[in-house]
């Protein structure tokens, strides 16, 4: 189960962009960033076109997604922003 993990797009016009995986089904995942791709209108993408970020995940958000609860776009943006801040700090050391 990769629902709730962060992922980076490897292909397409959104290459390099960070998303949260809101749902998965067979070879597809639905991605949201809380801005252009919201929780209510996520992006459908093939699993082979994303890179899963395993070093960071918000357990609370992941649990809620797995239970099919609705998550606010602000929460998604906060998770992505926190990951970006932490990855910059780790790169400096």
N, CA, C and O atoms as a GROMACS GRO file, in nm:
protein
  372
    1UNK      N    1   0.083  -0.119   0.000
    1UNK     CA    2   0.000   0.000   0.000
    1UNK      C    3   0.088   0.125   0.000
    1UNK      O    4   0.167   0.146   0.092
    2UNK      N    5   0.073   0.205  -0.100
    2UNK     CA    6   0.151   0.329  -0.106
    2UNK      C    7   0.064   0.454  -0.086
    2UNK      O    8   0.114   0.566  -0.094
    3UNK      N    9  -0.063   0.434  -0.060
    3UNK     CA   10  -0.151   0.547  -0.032
    3UNK      C   11  -0.098   0.624   0.088
    3UNK      O   12  -0.064   0.565   0.190
    4UNK      N   13  -0.092   0.756   0.075
    4UNK     CA   14  -0.043   0.840   0.184
    4UNK      C   15   0.104   0.877   0.172
    4UNK      O   16   0.151   0.966   0.243
    5UNK      N   17   0.176   0.809   0.084
    5UNK     CA   18   0.316   0.842   0.062
    5UNK      C   19   0.327   0.962  -0.030
    5UNK      O   20   0.237   0.990  -0.109
    6UNK      N   21   0.438   1.032  -0.019
    6UNK     CA   22   0.469   1.138  -0.115
    6UNK      C   23   0.533   1.075  -0.237
    6UNK      O   24   0.596   0.970  -0.227
    7UNK      N   25   0.516   1.140  -0.351
    7UNK     CA   26   0.574   1.090  -0.475
    7UNK      C   27   0.615   1.207  -0.562
    7UNK      O   28   0.556   1.315  -0.558
    8UNK      N   29   0.718   1.183  -0.640
    8UNK     CA   30   0.766   1.282  -0.736
    8UNK      C   31   0.734   1.231  -0.876
    8UNK      O   32   0.752   1.113  -0.906
    9UNK      N   33   0.685   1.320  -0.960
    9UNK     CA   34   0.652   1.281  -1.097
    9UNK      C   35   0.780   1.265  -1.178
    9UNK      O   36   0.867   1.352  -1.176
   10UNK      N   37   0.792   1.152  -1.251
   10UNK     CA   38   0.910   1.125  -1.333
   10UNK      C   39   0.888   1.159  -1.479
   10UNK      O   40   0.983   1.163  -1.557
   11UNK      N   41   0.763   1.182  -1.518
   11UNK     CA   42   0.734   1.206  -1.659
   11UNK      C   43   0.615   1.300  -1.674
   11UNK      O   44   0.532   1.314  -1.584
   12UNK      N   45   0.610   1.364  -1.788
   12UNK     CA   46   0.499   1.454  -1.818
   12UNK      C   47   0.533   1.599  -1.789
   12UNK      O   48   0.645   1.630  -1.749
   13UNK      N   49   0.436   1.687  -1.810
   13UNK     CA   50   0.460   1.829  -1.789
   13UNK      C   51   0.480   1.866  -1.642
   13UNK      O   52   0.528   1.975  -1.612
   14UNK      N   53   0.445   1.775  -1.552
   14UNK     CA   54   0.462   1.799  -1.408
   14UNK      C   55   0.586   1.730  -1.353
   14UNK      O   56   0.597   1.710  -1.232
   15UNK      N   57   0.680   1.695  -1.439
   15UNK     CA   58   0.802   1.623  -1.399
   15UNK      C   59   0.873   1.697  -1.286
   15UNK      O   60   0.896   1.818  -1.294
   16UNK      N   61   0.907   1.623  -1.180
   16UNK     CA   62   0.978   1.679  -1.066
   16UNK      C   63   0.887   1.736  -0.957
   16UNK      O   64   0.936   1.771  -0.849
   17UNK      N   65   0.760   1.746  -0.983
   17UNK     CA   66   0.666   1.802  -0.886
   17UNK      C   67   0.633   1.698  -0.780
   17UNK      O   68   0.625   1.578  -0.808
   18UNK      N   69   0.612   1.744  -0.657
   18UNK     CA   70   0.581   1.657  -0.544
   18UNK      C   71   0.430   1.651  -0.522
   18UNK      O   72   0.362   1.754  -0.523
   19UNK      N   73   0.380   1.530  -0.504
   19UNK     CA   74   0.238   1.505  -0.478
   19UNK      C   75   0.223   1.410  -0.361
   19UNK      O   76   0.321   1.348  -0.318
   20UNK      N   77   0.102   1.398  -0.309
   20UNK     CA   78   0.070   1.293  -0.213
   20UNK      C   79  -0.022   1.195  -0.285
   20UNK      O   80  -0.110   1.235  -0.360
   21UNK      N   81   0.001   1.066  -0.262
   21UNK     CA   82  -0.080   0.962  -0.326
   21UNK      C   83  -0.208   0.948  -0.244
   21UNK      O   84  -0.205   0.906  -0.128
   22UNK      N   85  -0.321   0.983  -0.305
   22UNK     CA   86  -0.447   0.979  -0.232
   22UNK      C   87  -0.521   0.847  -0.249
   22UNK      O   88  -0.607   0.812  -0.168
   23UNK      N   89  -0.487   0.773  -0.355
   23UNK     CA   90  -0.554   0.646  -0.382
   23UNK      C   91  -0.470   0.568  -0.482
   23UNK      O   92  -0.395   0.626  -0.561
   24UNK      N   93  -0.483   0.437  -0.479
   24UNK     CA   94  -0.414   0.354  -0.579
   24UNK      C   95  -0.507   0.242  -0.625
   24UNK      O   96  -0.592   0.194  -0.550
   25UNK      N   97  -0.488   0.204  -0.749
   25UNK     CA   98  -0.569   0.097  -0.807
   25UNK      C   99  -0.490   0.034  -0.921
   25UNK      O  100  -0.462   0.100  -1.022
   26UNK      N  101  -0.455  -0.091  -0.906
   26UNK     CA  102  -0.376  -0.164  -1.006
   26UNK      C  103  -0.252  -0.086  -1.045
   26UNK      O  104  -0.164  -0.065  -0.962
   27UNK      N  105  -0.242  -0.042  -1.170
   27UNK     CA  106  -0.122   0.027  -1.218
   27UNK      C  107  -0.132   0.179  -1.210
   27UNK      O  108  -0.042   0.249  -1.255
   28UNK      N  109  -0.241   0.230  -1.152
   28UNK     CA  110  -0.262   0.375  -1.144
   28UNK      C  111  -0.264   0.426  -1.001
   28UNK      O  112  -0.297   0.352  -0.907
   29UNK      N  113  -0.228   0.553  -0.985
   29UNK     CA  114  -0.241   0.622  -0.857
   29UNK      C  115  -0.309   0.756  -0.885
   29UNK      O  116  -0.307   0.807  -0.996
   30UNK      N  117  -0.370   0.810  -0.781
   30UNK     CA  118  -0.430   0.943  -0.789
   30UNK      C  119  -0.346   1.033  -0.701
   30UNK      O  120  -0.320   1.001  -0.585
   31UNK      N  121  -0.303   1.146  -0.756
   31UNK     CA  122  -0.211   1.236  -0.690
   31UNK      C  123  -0.275   1.372  -0.665
   31UNK      O  124  -0.352   1.422  -0.747
   32UNK      N  125  -0.243   1.430  -0.550
   32UNK     CA  126  -0.292   1.565  -0.518
   32UNK      C  127  -0.177   1.646  -0.460
   32UNK      O  128  -0.091   1.595  -0.390
   33UNK      N  129  -0.179   1.776  -0.493
   33UNK     CA  130  -0.079   1.867  -0.436
   33UNK      C  131  -0.145   1.978  -0.355
   33UNK      O  132  -0.076   2.060  -0.295
   34UNK      N  133  -0.277   1.981  -0.352
   34UNK     CA  134  -0.350   2.081  -0.275
   34UNK      C  135  -0.364   2.215  -0.344
   34UNK      O  136  -0.429   2.306  -0.292
   35UNK      N  137  -0.304   2.230  -0.462
   35UNK     CA  138  -0.313   2.356  -0.537
   35UNK      C  139  -0.384   2.330  -0.669
   35UNK      O  140  -0.505   2.349  -0.679
   36UNK      N  141  -0.309   2.288  -0.770
   36UNK     CA  142  -0.369   2.264  -0.901
   36UNK      C  143  -0.443   2.131  -0.906
   36UNK      O  144  -0.544   2.118  -0.975
   37UNK      N  145  -0.392   2.034  -0.833
   37UNK     CA  146  -0.458   1.903  -0.824
   37UNK      C  147  -0.506   1.886  -0.680
   37UNK      O  148  -0.428   1.854  -0.590
   38UNK      N  149  -0.634   1.908  -0.662
   38UNK     CA  150  -0.692   1.907  -0.528
   38UNK      C  151  -0.738   1.767  -0.489
   38UNK      O  152  -0.741   1.675  -0.571
   39UNK      N  153  -0.773   1.753  -0.364
   39UNK     CA  154  -0.824   1.626  -0.314
   39UNK      C  155  -0.950   1.584  -0.389
   39UNK      O  156  -0.970   1.465  -0.415
   40UNK      N  157  -1.033   1.681  -0.424
   40UNK     CA  158  -1.158   1.649  -0.494
   40UNK      C  159  -1.137   1.622  -0.643
   40UNK      O  160  -1.222   1.559  -0.706
   41UNK      N  161  -1.026   1.669  -0.700
   41UNK     CA  162  -0.995   1.646  -0.842
   41UNK      C  163  -0.848   1.607  -0.859
   41UNK      O  164  -0.770   1.684  -0.915
   42UNK      N  165  -0.810   1.488  -0.810
   42UNK     CA  166  -0.670   1.448  -0.819
   42UNK      C  167  -0.629   1.409  -0.961
   42UNK      O  168  -0.713   1.388  -1.048
   43UNK      N  169  -0.498   1.400  -0.981
   43UNK     CA  170  -0.442   1.362  -1.110
   43UNK      C  171  -0.425   1.210  -1.114
   43UNK      O  172  -0.372   1.151  -1.020
   44UNK      N  173  -0.468   1.147  -1.221
   44UNK     CA  174  -0.451   1.004  -1.239
   44UNK      C  175  -0.322   0.983  -1.317
   44UNK      O  176  -0.301   1.044  -1.422
   45UNK      N  177  -0.235   0.896  -1.265
   45UNK     CA  178  -0.106   0.875  -1.329
   45UNK      C  179  -0.064   0.729  -1.311
   45UNK      O  180  -0.096   0.666  -1.210
   46UNK      N  181   0.007   0.676  -1.409
   46UNK     CA  182   0.058   0.539  -1.398
   46UNK      C  183   0.169   0.533  -1.294
   46UNK      O  184   0.250   0.625  -1.282
   47UNK      N  185   0.173   0.422  -1.220
   47UNK     CA  186   0.273   0.404  -1.116
   47UNK      C  187   0.415   0.413  -1.170
   47UNK      O  188   0.505   0.460  -1.101
   48UNK      N  189   0.434   0.368  -1.294
   48UNK     CA  190   0.570   0.368  -1.350
   48UNK      C  191   0.620   0.511  -1.378
   48UNK      O  192   0.738   0.530  -1.404
   49UNK      N  193   0.531   0.609  -1.373
   49UNK     CA  194   0.569   0.748  -1.400
   49UNK      C  195   0.589   0.830  -1.273
   49UNK      O  196   0.600   0.953  -1.280
   50UNK      N  197   0.594   0.763  -1.158
   50UNK     CA  198   0.620   0.834  -1.032
   50UNK      C  199   0.736   0.769  -0.958
   50UNK      O  200   0.766   0.651  -0.978
   51UNK      N  201   0.800   0.847  -0.873
   51UNK     CA  202   0.903   0.797  -0.783
   51UNK      C  203   0.851   0.817  -0.642
   51UNK      O  204   0.828   0.930  -0.599
   52UNK      N  205   0.833   0.708  -0.570
   52UNK     CA  206   0.780   0.716  -0.434
   52UNK      C  207   0.890   0.767  -0.340
   52UNK      O  208   1.005   0.724  -0.348
   53UNK      N  209   0.853   0.859  -0.253
   53UNK     CA  210   0.945   0.915  -0.155
   53UNK      C  211   0.920   0.842  -0.023
   53UNK      O  212   0.822   0.869   0.046
   54UNK      N  213   1.010   0.750   0.010
   54UNK     CA  214   0.989   0.665   0.127
   54UNK      C  215   1.045   0.725   0.256
   54UNK      O  216   1.014   0.677   0.365
   55UNK      N  217   1.127   0.828   0.244
   55UNK     CA  218   1.190   0.883   0.363
   55UNK      C  219   1.096   0.970   0.445
   55UNK      O  220   1.126   1.000   0.561
   56UNK      N  221   0.985   1.011   0.389
   56UNK     CA  222   0.895   1.099   0.462
   56UNK      C  223   0.750   1.064   0.432
   56UNK      O  224   0.710   1.047   0.317
   57UNK      N  225   0.672   1.055   0.537
   57UNK     CA  226   0.527   1.043   0.524
   57UNK      C  227   0.464   1.090   0.653
   57UNK      O  228   0.523   1.075   0.760
   58UNK      N  229   0.348   1.145   0.644
   58UNK     CA  230   0.274   1.189   0.761
   58UNK      C  231   0.179   1.076   0.799
   58UNK      O  232   0.082   1.050   0.728
   59UNK      N  233   0.207   1.010   0.910
   59UNK     CA  234   0.130   0.892   0.950
   59UNK      C  235  -0.019   0.923   0.971
   59UNK      O  236  -0.104   0.841   0.936
   60UNK      N  237  -0.049   1.039   1.027
   60UNK     CA  238  -0.189   1.075   1.052
   60UNK      C  239  -0.265   1.090   0.920
   60UNK      O  240  -0.376   1.039   0.906
   61UNK      N  241  -0.206   1.161   0.825
   61UNK     CA  242  -0.268   1.179   0.693
   61UNK      C  243  -0.283   1.044   0.624
   61UNK      O  244  -0.387   1.014   0.566
   62UNK      N  245  -0.178   0.962   0.631
   62UNK     CA  246  -0.182   0.830   0.567
   62UNK      C  247  -0.296   0.744   0.623
   62UNK      O  248  -0.370   0.681   0.548
   63UNK      N  249  -0.308   0.744   0.755
   63UNK     CA  250  -0.415   0.667   0.820
   63UNK      C  251  -0.553   0.712   0.772
   63UNK      O  252  -0.640   0.631   0.743
   64UNK      N  253  -0.570   0.845   0.765
   64UNK     CA  254  -0.700   0.900   0.722
   64UNK      C  255  -0.729   0.867   0.576
   64UNK      O  256  -0.844   0.838   0.542
   65UNK      N  257  -0.628   0.870   0.491
   65UNK     CA  258  -0.648   0.834   0.350
   65UNK      C  259  -0.685   0.686   0.336
   65UNK      O  260  -0.773   0.651   0.257
   66UNK      N  261  -0.618   0.602   0.412
   66UNK     CA  262  -0.648   0.459   0.406
   66UNK      C  263  -0.790   0.428   0.455
   66UNK      O  264  -0.851   0.330   0.412
   67UNK      N  265  -0.842   0.511   0.544
   67UNK     CA  266  -0.978   0.493   0.594
   67UNK      C  267  -1.080   0.567   0.508
   67UNK      O  268  -1.198   0.576   0.543
   68UNK      N  269  -1.032   0.622   0.393
   68UNK     CA  270  -1.117   0.692   0.296
   68UNK      C  271  -1.179   0.819   0.353
   68UNK      O  272  -1.287   0.860   0.310
   69UNK      N  273  -1.110   0.880   0.449
   69UNK     CA  274  -1.157   1.008   0.503
   69UNK      C  275  -1.114   1.121   0.411
   69UNK      O  276  -1.014   1.109   0.339
   70UNK      N  277  -1.189   1.229   0.412
   70UNK     CA  278  -1.155   1.345   0.332
   70UNK      C  279  -1.046   1.425   0.402
   70UNK      O  280  -1.048   1.445   0.523
   71UNK      N  281  -0.951   1.471   0.322
   71UNK     CA  282  -0.842   1.552   0.374
   71UNK      C  283  -0.849   1.688   0.306
   71UNK      O  284  -0.876   1.698   0.186
   72UNK      N  285  -0.827   1.793   0.384
   72UNK     CA  286  -0.831   1.928   0.329
   72UNK      C  287  -0.707   1.954   0.244
   72UNK      O  288  -0.599   1.900   0.271
   73UNK      N  289  -0.724   2.037   0.142
   73UNK     CA  290  -0.612   2.072   0.056
   73UNK      C  291  -0.501   2.145   0.134
   73UNK      O  292  -0.383   2.132   0.101
   74UNK      N  293  -0.540   2.221   0.236
   74UNK     CA  294  -0.440   2.289   0.320
   74UNK      C  295  -0.349   2.188   0.389
   74UNK      O  296  -0.229   2.211   0.403
   75UNK      N  297  -0.406   2.075   0.432
   75UNK     CA  298  -0.327   1.972   0.498
   75UNK      C  299  -0.228   1.909   0.401
   75UNK      O  300  -0.114   1.880   0.437
   76UNK      N  301  -0.272   1.888   0.278
   76UNK     CA  302  -0.184   1.832   0.175
   76UNK      C  303  -0.069   1.928   0.147
   76UNK      O  304   0.047   1.886   0.140
   77UNK      N  305  -0.101   2.056   0.132
   77UNK     CA  306   0.004   2.155   0.107
   77UNK      C  307   0.104   2.161   0.222
   77UNK      O  308   0.224   2.176   0.200
   78UNK      N  309   0.054   2.149   0.344
   78UNK     CA  310   0.142   2.153   0.463
   78UNK      C  311   0.237   2.034   0.465
   78UNK      O  312   0.355   2.050   0.496
   79UNK      N  313   0.188   1.915   0.433
   79UNK     CA  314   0.272   1.795   0.431
   79UNK      C  315   0.383   1.811   0.326
   79UNK      O  316   0.499   1.780   0.353
   80UNK      N  317   0.347   1.858   0.207
   80UNK     CA  318   0.445   1.875   0.100
   80UNK      C  319   0.547   1.983   0.138
   80UNK      O  320   0.667   1.966   0.116
   81UNK      N  321   0.500   2.093   0.195
   81UNK     CA  322   0.589   2.202   0.236
   81UNK      C  323   0.687   2.154   0.343
   81UNK      O  324   0.806   2.187   0.338
   82UNK      N  325   0.639   2.078   0.440
   82UNK     CA  326   0.724   2.025   0.546
   82UNK      C  327   0.831   1.933   0.488
   82UNK      O  328   0.947   1.941   0.528
   83UNK      N  329   0.792   1.847   0.396
   83UNK     CA  330   0.889   1.758   0.332
   83UNK      C  331   0.997   1.838   0.260
   83UNK      O  332   1.116   1.808   0.273
   84UNK      N  333   0.957   1.939   0.185
   84UNK     CA  334   1.054   2.020   0.110
   84UNK      C  335   1.151   2.089   0.205
   84UNK      O  336   1.271   2.094   0.177
   85UNK      N  337   1.101   2.143   0.317
   85UNK     CA  338   1.188   2.208   0.416
   85UNK      C  339   1.287   2.108   0.474
   85UNK      O  340   1.406   2.138   0.485
   86UNK      N  341   1.238   1.990   0.511
   86UNK     CA  342   1.325   1.889   0.572
   86UNK      C  343   1.429   1.838   0.473
   86UNK      O  344   1.543   1.811   0.513
   87UNK      N  345   1.393   1.824   0.346
   87UNK     CA  346   1.489   1.773   0.248
   87UNK      C  347   1.597   1.878   0.220
   87UNK      O  348   1.711   1.841   0.192
   88UNK      N  349   1.563   2.006   0.227
   88UNK     CA  350   1.664   2.112   0.210
   88UNK      C  351   1.760   2.111   0.327
   88UNK      O  352   1.881   2.125   0.308
   89UNK      N  353   1.709   2.095   0.447
   89UNK     CA  354   1.794   2.092   0.566
   89UNK      C  355   1.889   1.972   0.560
   89UNK      O  356   2.006   1.986   0.594
   90UNK      N  357   1.840   1.856   0.518
   90UNK     CA  358   1.925   1.736   0.510
   90UNK      C  359   2.034   1.752   0.404
   90UNK      O  360   2.144   1.702   0.422
   91UNK      N  361   2.003   1.822   0.294
   91UNK     CA  362   2.103   1.843   0.189
   91UNK      C  363   2.216   1.933   0.236
   91UNK      O  364   2.328   1.920   0.187
   92UNK      N  365   2.188   2.024   0.329
   92UNK     CA  366   2.290   2.115   0.377
   92UNK      C  367   2.394   2.045   0.463
   92UNK      O  368   2.507   2.094   0.473
   93UNK      N  369   2.360   1.933   0.524
   93UNK     CA  370   2.455   1.862   0.612
   93UNK      C  371   2.525   1.749   0.543
   93UNK      O  372   2.606   1.680   0.604
   0.00000   0.00000   0.00000
